[in-house]
Amino acid sequence: FQDQWTEKYFVIKKDGKPLCLLCKKNYNIKRHYETKHAAYDQYVGEQRKRRVESLHKELTTQQSFFRKSGEVNEAATHASLVAAYEIAKHRKTFSDDEFLKNCMLRIAAIACPEKKSAFANVSLSRMTIGQRVEDIATDIQSQLFITFSLVLDDNTDIEPTAQLLIFVCGVMEEFEISEELLALISLKDRTRGHDIFEMVCDEMERNGLRWPRLVGVTTDGAPCMTGEVSGLVGLIKKRGKEIGCSEIINYHCIIIHQEAIVSSVINLEGVMDTVVECVNFIKSKRKDHHLPQLTDEAWLCDLSFLVDVIGHLNDLNLKLQGQGHFASAMFDHIKAFERRIKLLQKHLSKGNFTHFSAYKELSVKLQEAGGILPRFTSKEEFERRFQDFQSHENELILFADPFSFDIVCAPGNMQLELIELQESSQFKAEYQSQNLAQFCANLPAASFLHLRAHVLRIASLFGSTYVCEKTFSLLNHNKSE
């Protein structure tokens, strides 16, 4: 391109190509000018030069307008995506779009009135938010998980038909952890393990989740989920073996349901039944109903003991709830609770009620009437619920505390790497100064290939079905509104 062509043919160089200032298009310079714009030969000298400058300025102004308009639209789209992400992340309904938009505009009018029009351009309609959430989901699906795990739970509180929730927790190469809803499916009459297994397979295929990268599955304790032969877990493990996957870790719900513990461990289901009856009686406001247990000393003693036991169970439940907890942290709480049980049993055998505050307040006469010591001697229910964690204890400890892990207990391909790690003052300092997620993210694969692979696996595990239970609760709440 020659500078003289600008004045001679009314063209400029744009993005490496000649651009006609008159047509705003790219052509062969000389032929285009002579066939389309020969009339401009009338402009000569300074007049021609001014005409070129005028056309150039007009083009620049036009392009600047469209560029600015594009930037505004891009910012509005970005803001809409951010809002959609937060709405989906916190499981809010899309029906609050007008309320949210009005709040945003009123805040803008006070805080930055000159920017109010920019806020007005942000679309937050129900349809837009729905589309944005789908776009975000598609983007997440396109990201490649190095490892991932699934958690499933079903529920009939929302609709007469059972609903199945599936969440996925995936870990990417840079140790970015993403926990997302994979599917919400109506089960209808299909509640067998095989039916659920087919649904899981369909969702994995639809979302590009590869079987060799599946680390674990967490479910509730229903037989159709946990059955070793025809249950979901059994079928998933069978498929994993067929295609050569690493061992698939499975947990079933460790969130303690008090009624199950009350009936199987401390044999107080009769007390619980009466408590439920009392609650229903109070709700109904009936005056013609008499509960003889309220004056029975033995029953009152059992009730006090029940209050104390459920208090201990609730304390564990609160520690097991919440998102973003590694399975290793949950296992720590479980081990602590097992030690608590042993201590409580030892205290009860000696008549020490230090950690049974409600029962301790009873008189000695009532305590003798209750006879609670035989009620709290079985550990089978706790051990059954926690056996999934116990079978993978070494893997969890190696993930959470590699510096104190016994080399002899480590897999052979990790032993030499573990020695190097434990003797490194640099990594030891980083482990002490950073949280576990940061330390794992900074563990170099070049030096610790197998350890990092282990970290990526364990980090993806769901420790409980809490995320499903919370989602069902929110769905039920939104439906009631």
Sequence and secondary structure as in RCSB ss.txt:
>XXXX:A:sequence
FQDQWTEKYFVIKKDGKPLCLLCKKNYNIKRHYETKHAAYDQYVGEQRKRRVESLHKELTTQQSFFRKSGEVNEA
ATHASLVAAYEIAKHRKTFSDDEFLKNCMLRIAAIACPEKKSAFANVSLSRMTIGQRVEDIATDIQSQLFITFSL
VLDDNTDIEPTAQLLIFVCGVMEEFEISEELLALISLKDRTRGHDIFEMVCDEMERNGLRWPRLVGVTTDGAPCM
TGEVSGLVGLIKKRGKEIGCSEIINYHCIIIHQEAIVSSVINLEGVMDTVVECVNFIKSKRKDHHLPQLTDEAWL
CDLSFLVDVIGHLNDLNLKLQGQGHFASAMFDHIKAFERRIKLLQKHLSKGNFTHFSAYKELSVKLQEAGGILPR
FTSKEEFERRFQDFQSHENELILFADPFSFDIVCAPGNMQLELIELQESSQFKAEYQSQNLAQFCANLPAASFLH
LRAHVLRIASLFGSTYVCEKTFSLLNHNKSE
>XXXX:A:secstr
  THHHHHHSEEEETTEEEETTT S   HHHHHHHH GGGGG  HHHHHHHHHHHHHHHHHHHHHHHHHHHHHHH
HHHHHHHHHHHHHHTT  GGGHHHHHHHHHHHHHHH GGGHHHHHTS   HHHHHHHHHHHHHHHHHS  SEEEE
EEEEESSSSSS EEEEEEEEE TT  EEEEEEEEEE TT  SHHHHHHHHHHHHHHTT  GGGEEEEEE S HHH
H SSSSHHHHHHHHHHHTT    EEEE  S  HHHHHHHTS  HHHHHHHHHHHHHHHHT SS   GGGG HHHH
HHHHHHHHHHHHHHHHHHHH SSS  HHHHHHHHHHHHHHHHHHHHHHHTT  TT HHHHTS HHHHHHH  GGG
S   HHHHHHHHHHHTTHHHHHHHH TTSS GGGS HHHHHHHHHHHT HHHHHHHHHS HHHHHHTS TTT HH
HHHHHHHHHT   SSHHHHHHHHHHHHHHH 
